[in-house]
Amino acid sequence: MMAHLSGLLGIDARYVVYPLIAVIAAGILRFGLLRTLRRKAAQTATTLDDHVIRYLESLVTPLLTVAVLYYVAHLVPVPWTTTRYIHKGLGVAAILIAAVLTAKLITVLLADIGARRENWRRFLQPLATLAKILLGLIVVALSINTLGLNVSGEGARLVRIVGILVGAYILLRIIGLAALHLERLVEGTESGVLSEAQRRARTLGKIINSIGYVLVIGVSAMLILDQFGINIMPIITGAGIAGLAVGFGAQNLVRDVISGFFLILEDQIRVGDVARINGTGGAVEAIRLRTTILRDMDGTVHIFPNGEIKAVSNLTKDYAYYVVDLGIAYKENVDEVMEVLRGIGAELAEDPEYRPYILEPLEVLGVDDFGDSQVTLKLRIKTLPLKQWAVGRELRRRIKNGFDGRGIEIPFPHLSVYWGEASRPLEASVKKQEP
């Protein structure tokens, strides 16, 4: 059929049919499918689909023009070699057009996301840069393939070196993004002072960046040396032996540093918390990569290597409870005493001095134990971290005064003193027994 049509037209029918098919397909895409998609996109709240549709619309006309020119080039009375070069140039032009429009779409999409999610803005610019670099590499690879260039010898070596450098740059940016994301997560878990969260986050970010930079730059340097014909196996072997020796010699230090990294990352404790580490309690004064420092109530400073920390109990994580085991006499009415305690708790919660520290009303949990001389009630109150002791002391004071005013007895130990009879002298006892 194509041969018959060519005979009728007097030219190769492909140069007429293929452009006509391209025009028809473009018309269907632009005025049929895209119009339908545009109507559906107008019904959605997001603008992302609008950007994608505009991208497709802007892509249709230039690519259609390139397709038509590709086949029209056969009609130009020039040698076949010239036509082939025209075809290659048009192919590269199509690649560049698609790449430019795609880069523009990426920029618009990331800007739209940044406008809707303000906390993501710090990550979007590096992402846009990485996306454009990857797009550039794809364009170069496709262009070389389209032009049919035979890259060999020094040219191939140069291309590989450039690829290594670009890959290293991309990896370093990805590591930087990961460090930024980790810093954001660590700052988000901090409920205390922001400066302390930023300090911890920056510490972790610097560690990740340093490790990533050393690894990426080291590997890239060895790969580039390999491109110049330098045998890198002795370097790798020497580095492995040196690393093994350092690892054996500093295994405790490495263990402490790794443990400290995860101690900071997991936000187990932070500076200012009151915690128990390996059974020793105190305020956390510093958290370093190698050591954690506590100061107890006596002012004694305890220094723990992070690798030797087996158990951590944080007494001020997010919130705290102050628990009271309160004894009352058996003669008291338990229900009435519990109502009195609830009233005392309500009064404490309304006190302007303590109200900001109390998160929930006093909980009177009920009878907890029957002792030898008392009934034990258990109660607790939820407070902000580090405020449980101040609130608890005030609660105890109010309970004592309240019970005294209502005549409720708090049992206490009684000691009975017995004055025994005086012993008789030994001589008088002996005389009395003589006949």
C-alpha positions as CSV (number, residue, x, y, z in Angstrom):
1,M,0.0,0.0,0.0
2,M,2.9,2.4,0.9
3,A,4.5,1.6,-2.5
4,H,1.3,2.2,-4.4
5,L,0.8,5.5,-2.6
6,S,4.4,6.5,-3.4
7,G,3.7,5.8,-7.0
8,L,0.7,8.1,-7.0
9,L,2.5,10.9,-5.2
10,G,5.8,10.6,-7.1
11,I,7.8,10.6,-3.9
12,D,8.4,8.3,-0.9
13,A,5.0,8.2,0.8
14,R,6.6,7.9,4.2
15,Y,7.6,11.6,4.1
16,V,3.9,12.5,3.8
17,V,2.2,9.8,5.8
18,Y,4.4,9.9,8.9
19,P,4.2,13.7,9.3
20,L,0.4,13.5,8.8
21,I,0.1,10.8,11.4
22,A,2.2,12.9,13.8
23,V,-0.1,16.0,13.2
24,I,-3.2,13.9,13.8
25,A,-1.8,12.3,17.0
26,A,-0.8,15.8,18.2
27,G,-4.2,17.1,17.5
28,I,-5.9,14.2,19.3
29,L,-3.5,14.7,22.3
30,R,-3.9,18.4,22.5
31,F,-7.5,19.0,21.7
32,G,-8.9,15.7,23.0
33,L,-7.0,14.0,25.8
34,L,-5.5,17.1,27.3
35,R,-8.8,19.0,27.2
36,T,-10.5,16.1,29.1
37,L,-7.7,16.0,31.6
38,R,-7.9,19.8,32.0
39,R,-11.6,19.6,32.9
40,K,-10.9,16.9,35.5
41,A,-8.0,18.9,36.9
42,A,-10.2,21.9,37.4
43,Q,-12.4,19.9,39.8
44,T,-9.5,19.1,42.1
45,A,-8.1,21.3,44.9
46,T,-4.4,20.7,44.1
47,T,-2.5,22.6,41.4
48,L,0.1,19.9,40.7
49,D,-2.1,18.3,38.0
50,D,-2.5,21.7,36.3
51,H,1.3,22.1,36.1
52,V,1.6,18.6,34.6
53,I,-1.1,19.3,32.0
54,R,0.5,22.6,31.0
55,Y,3.8,20.8,30.7
56,L,2.3,18.3,28.3
57,E,0.6,21.0,26.3
58,S,3.9,23.0,25.9
59,L,5.7,19.8,24.9
60,V,3.3,18.9,22.0
61,T,4.0,21.7,19.6
62,P,7.8,21.8,19.6
63,L,8.1,18.1,19.4
64,L,5.5,18.0,16.6
65,T,7.5,20.6,14.7
66,V,10.7,18.6,15.1
67,A,8.9,15.5,13.9
68,V,7.6,17.2,10.8
69,L,11.0,18.8,10.0
70,Y,12.6,15.3,10.4
71,Y,10.6,13.9,7.5
72,V,10.6,17.2,5.5
73,A,14.4,17.0,5.5
74,H,14.1,14.2,2.9
75,L,12.4,16.6,0.5
76,V,15.2,19.1,0.6
77,P,17.5,18.6,-2.4
78,V,20.7,18.0,-0.5
79,P,23.0,14.9,-0.3
80,W,22.0,12.0,1.9
81,T,24.9,12.6,4.3
82,T,23.6,16.2,4.9
83,T,20.1,14.9,5.5
84,R,21.5,12.4,8.0
85,Y,23.3,15.2,9.9
86,I,20.0,17.2,9.9
87,H,18.2,14.2,11.4
88,K,20.8,13.9,14.1
89,G,20.6,17.6,14.8
90,L,16.8,17.5,15.0
91,G,17.0,14.5,17.4
92,V,19.4,16.4,19.7
93,A,17.0,19.4,19.5
94,A,14.1,17.2,20.5
95,I,16.1,15.9,23.5
96,L,17.0,19.4,24.5
97,I,13.5,20.8,24.2
98,A,12.1,17.9,26.3
99,A,14.9,18.4,28.9
100,V,14.4,22.2,29.2
101,L,10.6,21.8,29.6
102,T,11.1,19.0,32.1
103,A,13.5,21.1,34.1
104,K,11.0,23.9,34.1
105,L,8.3,21.5,35.3
106,I,10.5,20.3,38.1
107,T,11.1,23.9,39.2
108,V,7.4,24.7,39.2
109,L,6.4,21.6,41.0
110,L,9.0,22.1,43.8
111,A,8.0,25.7,44.1
112,D,4.4,24.7,44.5
113,I,5.3,22.1,47.1
114,G,7.4,24.7,49.0
115,A,4.5,27.2,49.0
116,R,2.2,24.6,50.6
117,R,4.7,23.0,53.0
118,E,7.0,25.7,54.4
119,N,9.0,23.2,56.5
120,W,10.1,21.4,53.3
121,R,11.6,24.5,51.6
122,R,15.1,23.9,53.0
123,F,15.2,20.6,51.2
124,L,13.7,21.6,47.9
125,Q,16.5,23.7,46.4
126,P,19.1,20.9,46.8
127,L,16.6,18.5,45.3
128,A,16.0,20.8,42.3
129,T,19.8,21.1,41.8
130,L,20.2,17.3,41.9
131,A,17.3,16.7,39.5
132,K,18.8,19.2,37.0
133,I,22.2,17.5,37.2
134,L,20.7,14.1,36.6
135,L,18.6,15.5,33.8
136,G,21.8,17.0,32.3
137,L,23.6,13.7,32.4
138,I,20.7,12.0,30.7
139,V,20.7,14.6,28.0
140,V,24.4,14.2,27.4
141,A,24.1,10.4,27.2
142,L,21.1,10.5,24.8
143,S,22.8,13.1,22.7
144,I,26.0,11.1,22.3
145,N,23.9,8.1,21.4
146,T,21.8,10.1,18.9
147,L,24.9,11.6,17.2
148,G,26.5,8.2,17.1
149,L,29.7,9.5,18.6
150,N,32.4,6.9,19.3
151,V,34.0,7.9,22.6
152,S,37.2,6.0,23.1
153,G,40.7,6.4,24.4
154,E,41.4,9.7,26.2
155,G,37.9,10.9,25.5
156,A,36.4,7.9,27.2
157,R,38.7,8.3,30.1
158,L,37.7,12.0,30.4
159,V,34.0,11.1,30.3
160,R,34.5,8.5,33.0
161,I,36.4,10.9,35.2
162,V,33.7,13.6,34.7
163,G,31.1,10.9,35.6
164,I,32.9,10.0,38.8
165,L,33.1,13.7,39.8
166,V,29.5,14.3,39.1
167,G,28.5,11.1,40.9
168,A,30.5,12.1,43.9
169,Y,28.9,15.6,43.9
170,I,25.4,14.0,43.7
171,L,26.2,11.6,46.6
172,L,27.6,14.5,48.7
173,R,24.4,16.5,48.1
174,I,22.3,13.5,49.0
175,I,24.3,13.0,52.2
176,G,23.8,16.7,53.0
177,L,20.1,16.3,52.5
178,A,20.0,13.3,54.7
179,A,21.8,15.2,57.4
180,L,19.4,18.1,57.1
181,H,16.5,15.7,57.4
182,L,18.0,14.0,60.4
183,E,18.6,17.4,62.0
184,R,14.9,18.3,61.4
185,L,13.8,15.1,63.0
186,V,16.0,15.5,66.1
187,E,14.8,19.1,66.5
188,G,11.2,17.9,66.2
189,T,11.6,15.5,69.0
190,E,13.0,18.1,71.4
191,S,10.3,19.5,73.7
192,G,12.6,21.7,75.8
193,V,14.8,24.6,74.9
194,L,15.3,25.0,71.1
195,S,18.9,25.9,71.4
196,E,19.7,22.5,72.9
197,A,17.8,20.8,70.1
198,Q,19.7,22.7,67.5
199,R,23.0,21.9,69.2
200,R,22.2,18.2,69.3
201,A,21.0,18.2,65.7
202,R,24.1,20.0,64.4
203,T,26.3,17.5,66.2
204,L,24.6,14.6,64.4
205,G,24.6,16.5,61.1
206,K,28.4,17.2,61.3
207,I,29.1,13.5,62.1
208,I,27.1,12.3,59.2
209,N,28.6,14.9,56.8
210,S,32.1,14.1,58.0
211,I,31.7,10.3,57.6
212,G,30.0,10.7,54.2
213,Y,32.6,13.2,52.9
214,V,35.5,11.0,53.9
215,L,34.0,7.9,52.3
216,V,32.8,9.5,49.0
217,I,36.0,11.5,48.5
218,G,38.2,8.5,49.3
219,V,36.3,6.2,46.9
220,S,36.2,8.8,44.2
221,A,39.9,9.5,44.5
222,M,40.8,5.8,44.1
223,L,38.5,5.5,41.1
224,I,40.1,8.5,39.4
225,L,43.6,7.1,40.1
226,D,42.4,3.8,38.6
227,Q,41.5,5.7,35.4
228,F,45.1,7.0,35.1
229,G,46.4,3.4,35.2
230,I,47.5,3.5,38.9
231,N,47.1,0.2,40.7
232,I,44.9,1.0,43.7
233,M,44.9,-2.5,45.2
234,P,48.0,-1.7,47.5
235,I,46.2,1.5,48.7
236,I,43.1,-0.5,49.5
237,T,45.0,-3.2,51.2
238,G,47.1,-0.7,53.2
239,A,43.9,1.2,54.2
240,G,42.3,-2.1,55.3
241,I,45.2,-3.1,57.4
242,A,45.5,0.4,59.0
243,G,41.8,0.4,59.7
244,L,41.9,-3.0,61.3
245,A,44.8,-2.0,63.5
246,V,43.1,1.2,64.6
247,G,39.9,-0.7,65.2
248,F,41.6,-3.2,67.5
249,G,43.5,-0.5,69.3
250,A,40.6,1.9,69.8
251,Q,37.7,-0.5,70.0
252,N,36.5,1.0,73.3
253,L,36.6,4.5,71.9
254,V,34.7,3.4,68.8
255,R,32.2,1.6,70.9
256,D,31.7,4.8,73.1
257,V,31.3,7.0,70.0
258,I,28.8,4.7,68.3
259,S,26.8,4.4,71.5
260,G,26.9,8.2,72.0
261,F,25.7,8.7,68.4
262,F,22.6,6.5,69.0
263,L,22.0,8.0,72.4
264,I,21.7,11.4,70.8
265,L,19.9,10.2,67.8
266,E,17.2,8.3,69.7
267,D,16.7,11.3,72.1
268,Q,16.8,9.0,75.1
269,I,18.0,11.8,77.4
270,R,18.9,15.4,76.9
271,V,20.7,18.1,78.8
272,G,18.7,19.3,81.8
273,D,16.8,16.0,82.3
274,V,16.9,14.1,85.6
275,A,17.8,10.5,84.9
276,R,19.2,7.3,86.4
277,I,22.1,5.8,84.5
278,N,23.2,2.3,85.6
279,G,21.4,3.0,88.9
280,T,22.9,6.4,89.6
281,G,20.5,9.3,89.5
282,G,21.1,13.0,88.8
283,A,20.7,15.9,86.4
284,V,22.2,15.5,83.0
285,E,24.8,18.2,82.5
286,A,26.3,17.1,79.2
287,I,25.9,14.5,76.5
288,R,29.0,14.0,74.4
289,L,29.9,11.5,71.7
290,R,32.1,9.6,74.2
291,T,30.7,10.4,77.6
292,T,27.6,11.4,79.5
293,I,27.8,13.5,82.6
294,L,25.4,13.5,85.6
295,R,25.4,15.6,88.8
296,D,23.5,14.2,91.7
297,M,21.8,16.0,94.6
298,D,25.0,16.1,96.6
299,G,26.8,17.9,93.8
300,T,28.9,14.9,92.9
301,V,29.7,14.6,89.2
302,H,29.4,11.2,87.6
303,I,31.0,10.5,84.2
304,F,29.8,7.5,82.2
305,P,31.5,6.2,79.0
306,N,28.6,5.8,76.6
307,G,29.7,2.3,75.7
308,E,29.2,1.2,79.3
309,I,25.7,2.6,79.7
310,K,23.5,-0.5,80.2
311,A,20.3,1.1,81.6
312,V,18.9,4.6,81.2
313,S,15.8,5.8,83.2
314,N,14.6,9.3,82.2
315,L,12.5,10.8,84.9
316,T,11.6,13.9,82.9
317,K,10.7,12.7,79.4
318,D,7.8,14.7,77.9
319,Y,5.9,14.7,81.2
320,A,6.2,13.4,84.8
321,Y,4.0,12.0,87.6
322,Y,4.4,12.7,91.3
323,V,3.1,9.6,93.2
324,V,2.1,9.7,96.8
325,D,1.4,6.7,99.1
326,L,-0.7,8.2,101.8
327,G,-1.6,6.4,105.0
328,I,-4.8,7.1,107.0
329,A,-6.1,5.6,110.2
330,Y,-8.5,2.6,110.0
331,K,-11.2,4.6,111.8
332,E,-11.4,7.1,108.9
333,N,-14.0,6.8,106.1
334,V,-12.1,6.1,103.0
335,D,-14.7,7.6,100.6
336,E,-14.8,10.9,102.5
337,V,-11.0,11.1,102.6
338,M,-10.8,10.5,98.8
339,E,-13.3,13.4,98.3
340,V,-11.2,15.6,100.5
341,L,-8.1,14.7,98.5
342,R,-9.8,15.5,95.2
343,G,-10.8,18.9,96.6
344,I,-7.3,19.6,97.7
345,G,-6.0,18.7,94.2
346,A,-8.6,21.0,92.5
347,E,-7.5,23.9,94.8
348,L,-3.9,23.2,93.9
349,A,-4.7,23.2,90.1
350,E,-6.4,26.6,90.5
351,D,-3.4,28.2,92.2
352,P,-1.8,30.6,89.7
353,E,1.6,29.7,90.9
354,Y,1.3,26.0,90.1
355,R,-1.4,25.9,87.5
356,P,1.0,26.2,84.5
357,Y,2.9,23.1,85.7
358,I,-0.1,20.8,86.2
359,L,-1.1,18.9,83.1
360,E,-4.0,16.8,84.5
361,P,-6.1,16.9,87.7
362,L,-5.0,14.9,90.8
363,E,-5.8,11.2,90.4
364,V,-6.9,9.4,93.5
365,L,-6.3,5.8,92.4
366,G,-7.9,4.2,95.5
367,V,-6.9,1.9,98.3
368,D,-3.5,0.4,97.6
369,D,-2.6,-1.5,100.8
370,F,-3.7,-2.5,104.3
371,G,-0.8,-1.9,106.7
372,D,-0.4,-2.8,110.4
373,S,-1.7,0.5,111.5
374,Q,-2.9,2.3,108.4
375,V,-4.9,2.1,105.2
376,T,-2.7,3.2,102.2
377,L,-4.2,5.3,99.5
378,K,-2.3,5.9,96.2
379,L,-2.6,9.2,94.3
380,R,-0.7,10.8,91.6
381,I,-0.6,14.1,89.7
382,K,0.7,14.7,86.1
383,T,3.1,17.7,85.6
384,L,5.6,19.2,83.2
385,P,9.0,17.7,83.3
386,L,11.2,18.8,86.2
387,K,8.2,20.3,88.0
388,Q,6.9,17.2,89.7
389,W,8.9,17.7,92.8
390,A,7.8,21.3,93.4
391,V,4.2,20.4,92.8
392,G,4.5,17.2,94.9
393,R,5.9,19.1,97.9
394,E,3.1,21.7,97.7
395,L,0.6,18.9,97.4
396,R,1.9,17.2,100.6
397,R,1.8,20.4,102.5
398,R,-1.8,21.1,101.5
399,I,-2.8,17.5,102.4
400,K,-1.2,17.8,105.9
401,N,-2.9,21.2,106.6
402,G,-6.2,19.9,105.1
403,F,-6.2,16.8,107.2
404,D,-5.4,18.7,110.3
405,G,-8.2,21.1,109.7
406,R,-10.7,18.3,109.2
407,G,-9.5,16.1,112.0
408,I,-8.3,13.3,109.7
409,E,-5.6,11.2,111.3
410,I,-2.4,10.3,109.6
411,P,-1.0,7.4,111.6
412,F,2.4,7.6,113.0
413,P,4.4,5.1,115.1
414,H,3.7,5.1,118.9
415,L,6.3,4.1,121.4
416,S,5.2,2.9,124.9
417,V,7.8,3.5,127.6
418,Y,7.6,1.1,130.6
419,W,9.4,1.9,133.9
420,G,10.1,-1.5,135.3
421,E,10.7,-2.3,139.0
422,A,14.1,-1.7,140.5
423,S,16.2,-4.8,141.2
424,R,16.7,-5.7,144.9
425,P,20.3,-5.7,146.3
426,L,22.0,-9.1,146.2
427,E,22.9,-9.2,149.9
428,A,19.3,-8.6,151.0
429,S,18.1,-11.4,148.8
430,V,20.6,-13.9,150.2
431,K,19.8,-13.0,153.9
432,K,16.1,-13.5,153.2
433,Q,16.8,-17.0,152.1
434,E,18.8,-18.1,155.2
435,P,16.9,-20.2,157.8
